[in-house]
Amino acid sequence: MQVALVTVGDELLAGETVNTNAAWLAERLTARGATVERVTTVPDRVADIARVVNEYHADYDAVVVTGGLGPTHDDVTMEGVAAAFGRELRESEATLEWLAERGYEHTDLAAGTADIPAGARPLRNEVGVAPGCVIGDVYVLPGVPDEMKGMFEAVAEEFSGTVRHVVTVPVDEPESGLIERFAELRERFDVAVGSYPGELVRVKLRGEDPEEVERAAAWLRERSAVVEE
């Protein structure tokens, strides 16, 4: 399952807020076997949201959008997603009923709080108030991290794929000195190889067969200056 992530927010683009939502979602999706193919951040503009969601909706199995949900002037994520599908925003009766069970009267809510694209499936916000939704293969989640995490867990089982086994081998050698070993490693074993330099070079081996990945890791350890952490 190939997934694209779209995070919405001027504050993300300005560097005022660290985009922890994208990192958390990518990790959780990968753990479920899904493959994250794109991570894109767009401003709080309806046209930009609609364009990117429309493009990714056509190219990937699912799109996860996080951004401001609710009635304030810069909460335009729902409007952008609705525009991508050519839908209007409509008040979700199911959301109003659920909020009433939590003690929120309709008159207590600001206009637009429960609006989602027409025909979308509402997602409950267990931490906040404004709902998320699913429309087609597009999942719309809040931008507030705690709200986003809770809502994603409610739909996590809808994302799947082949879970890849990962082994990390820390090597105390220059990355340039490992090039030939990496080439031989790829020839000998059915694994993907990634190297991440720092104080040590952290070599990550990934593959669908755990035994194959472990054999590749053992081969590399035998031929490298490995530092056990």
Solvent accessible surface area in square Angstrom, and as a share of the most:
residue,aa,sasa,rsa
1,M,71,0.32
2,Q,81,0.36
3,V,0,0.00
4,A,0,0.00
5,L,1,0.00
6,V,0,0.00
7,T,1,0.00
8,V,6,0.03
9,G,1,0.01
10,D,75,0.39
11,E,69,0.31
12,L,33,0.17
13,L,98,0.49
14,A,68,0.53
15,G,63,0.61
16,E,136,0.61
17,T,64,0.37
18,V,119,0.68
19,N,42,0.22
20,T,72,0.42
21,N,14,0.07
22,A,9,0.07
23,A,68,0.53
24,W,53,0.19
25,L,1,0.00
26,A,27,0.21
27,E,122,0.55
28,R,64,0.23
29,L,0,0.00
30,T,78,0.45
31,A,62,0.48
32,R,74,0.27
33,G,4,0.04
34,A,3,0.02
35,T,48,0.28
36,V,36,0.21
37,E,63,0.28
38,R,118,0.43
39,V,80,0.46
40,T,33,0.19
41,T,41,0.24
42,V,6,0.03
43,P,19,0.12
44,D,30,0.16
45,R,140,0.51
46,V,43,0.25
47,A,76,0.59
48,D,24,0.13
49,I,0,0.00
50,A,16,0.12
51,R,143,0.52
52,V,8,0.05
53,V,0,0.00
54,N,82,0.42
55,E,84,0.38
56,Y,20,0.08
57,H,62,0.28
58,A,84,0.65
59,D,87,0.45
60,Y,31,0.12
61,D,78,0.40
62,A,1,0.00
63,V,0,0.00
64,V,1,0.01
65,V,0,0.00
66,T,3,0.02
67,G,2,0.02
68,G,26,0.25
69,L,24,0.12
70,G,17,0.17
71,P,62,0.39
72,T,79,0.46
73,H,170,0.76
74,D,65,0.34
75,D,35,0.18
76,V,23,0.13
77,T,1,0.00
78,M,14,0.06
79,E,84,0.38
80,G,0,0.00
81,V,0,0.00
82,A,3,0.02
83,A,52,0.40
84,A,20,0.15
85,F,46,0.19
86,G,70,0.67
87,R,103,0.38
88,E,115,0.51
89,L,63,0.31
90,R,145,0.53
91,E,74,0.33
92,S,11,0.07
93,E,113,0.51
94,A,57,0.45
95,T,7,0.04
96,L,23,0.12
97,E,112,0.50
98,W,17,0.06
99,L,0,0.00
100,A,58,0.45
101,E,136,0.61
102,R,94,0.34
103,G,59,0.57
104,Y,73,0.28
105,E,111,0.50
106,H,103,0.46
107,T,130,0.76
108,D,95,0.49
109,L,28,0.14
110,A,59,0.46
111,A,99,0.76
112,G,26,0.25
113,T,12,0.07
114,A,2,0.02
115,D,38,0.19
116,I,9,0.05
117,P,1,0.01
118,A,15,0.12
119,G,80,0.77
120,A,15,0.11
121,R,110,0.40
122,P,45,0.28
123,L,13,0.06
124,R,138,0.51
125,N,1,0.01
126,E,114,0.51
127,V,87,0.50
128,G,12,0.11
129,V,42,0.24
130,A,13,0.10
131,P,4,0.02
132,G,0,0.00
133,C,0,0.00
134,V,11,0.06
135,I,5,0.02
136,G,63,0.61
137,D,38,0.20
138,V,0,0.00
139,Y,17,0.06
140,V,0,0.00
141,L,1,0.00
142,P,4,0.02
143,G,25,0.24
144,V,84,0.48
145,P,58,0.36
146,D,93,0.48
147,E,33,0.15
148,M,0,0.00
149,K,71,0.30
150,G,32,0.30
151,M,3,0.01
152,F,1,0.00
153,E,83,0.37
154,A,81,0.63
155,V,4,0.02
156,A,5,0.04
157,E,151,0.68
158,E,71,0.32
159,F,0,0.00
160,S,63,0.40
161,G,38,0.36
162,T,72,0.42
163,V,89,0.51
164,R,107,0.39
165,H,59,0.26
166,V,68,0.39
167,V,17,0.10
168,T,41,0.24
169,V,0,0.00
170,P,10,0.06
171,V,0,0.00
172,D,83,0.43
173,E,43,0.19
174,P,97,0.61
175,E,63,0.28
176,S,83,0.53
177,G,42,0.40
178,L,0,0.00
179,I,111,0.56
180,E,147,0.66
181,R,50,0.18
182,F,19,0.08
183,A,39,0.30
184,E,66,0.30
185,L,0,0.00
186,R,133,0.49
187,E,147,0.66
188,R,138,0.50
189,F,30,0.12
190,D,121,0.63
191,V,17,0.10
192,A,58,0.45
193,V,34,0.20
194,G,14,0.13
195,S,31,0.20
196,Y,104,0.39
197,P,90,0.57
198,G,63,0.60
199,E,178,0.80
200,L,40,0.20
201,V,7,0.04
202,R,95,0.35
203,V,0,0.00
204,K,60,0.25
205,L,0,0.00
206,R,76,0.28
207,G,8,0.08
208,E,111,0.50
209,D,68,0.35
210,P,70,0.44
211,E,119,0.53
212,E,27,0.12
213,V,0,0.00
214,E,80,0.36
215,R,117,0.43
216,A,0,0.00
217,A,0,0.00
218,A,44,0.34
219,W,17,0.06
220,L,0,0.00
221,R,89,0.33
222,E,135,0.60
223,R,110,0.40
224,S,20,0.13
225,A,50,0.39
226,V,40,0.23
227,V,56,0.32
228,E,133,0.60
229,E,147,0.66
